[in-house]
Amino acid sequence: MRILATQRLEVDVTDKDLGSALFQKVVQMLGGIDDAGLDWYTCGKDVYIGRNKEWQVASDPDIATLVDAANILLYGERLTLD
């Protein structure tokens, strides 16, 4: 699909909307993972669902960066596991 803009367009996007969109992109990149409504955590380049290291869903620094950005937008902080 190609869209041609002929006028300037301004759109307001809330932090919550942008954070949710980032999470949707991560889920798409990972093949549609069902997180059961749990929060996503990072530890370095690793990404986990919930506070359980057994539920690792990715080991990719780019995915971890997107998850950190989404958490900052939604919760005001990174959610990390030690």
C-alpha positions in Angstrom: 0.0 0.0 0.0 1.3 3.4 -0.8 0.0 6.6 0.7 0.8 10.0 -0.7 0.4 12.9 1.8 -0.4 16.3 0.2 -0.9 18.2 3.4 0.8 18.3 6.8 -1.0 16.1 9.3 -0.5 16.3 13.1 -1.6 13.4 15.3 -1.6 13.3 19.1 -0.5 9.9 20.4 -0.5 9.3 24.2 2.4 7.5 25.9 0.1 4.6 26.7 -1.0 4.3 23.0 2.6 4.3 21.8 3.7 1.8 24.5 0.9 -0.5 23.5 1.8 -0.2 19.9 5.4 -1.1 20.7 4.2 -4.2 22.6 2.0 -5.2 19.6 5.0 -4.9 17.3 7.1 -7.1 19.6 4.3 -9.7 19.8 4.1 -9.7 16.0 7.9 -10.0 15.7 7.8 -13.0 18.0 5.1 -14.8 16.1 2.0 -13.9 18.2 3.0 -14.9 21.7 0.1 -15.0 24.2 1.4 -13.2 27.4 -1.8 -13.9 29.3 -1.9 -10.3 30.4 1.4 -10.5 32.3 4.1 -7.8 32.3 7.2 -8.2 30.2 10.6 -8.0 31.9 14.2 -7.7 30.5 17.6 -8.8 31.8 20.3 -7.6 29.5 19.3 -8.9 26.0 16.8 -11.5 27.4 13.1 -10.9 27.5 10.7 -12.7 29.9 7.0 -12.7 30.4 6.1 -12.4 34.1 8.7 -12.4 36.8 9.8 -16.0 35.9 13.1 -16.7 34.1 11.5 -20.0 32.9 9.3 -17.9 30.6 12.0 -16.5 28.3 10.5 -15.4 25.0 13.5 -13.8 23.3 17.3 -13.3 23.6 17.7 -10.3 21.3 19.0 -6.9 22.2 16.7 -5.1 19.8 13.6 -6.8 21.2 14.8 -6.1 24.7 15.2 -2.4 23.8 11.6 -2.2 22.4 10.3 -3.9 25.6 12.2 -1.4 27.8 10.9 1.5 25.8 7.3 0.2 25.9 7.6 -0.3 29.7 9.0 3.2 30.2 6.1 4.7 28.2 3.4 2.6 30.1 4.9 2.5 33.6 7.5 5.2 33.8 10.3 2.7 34.3 12.0 -0.4 32.9 10.8 -3.7 34.4 14.0 -5.8 34.9 14.9 -9.1 36.4 18.1 -9.5 38.4 
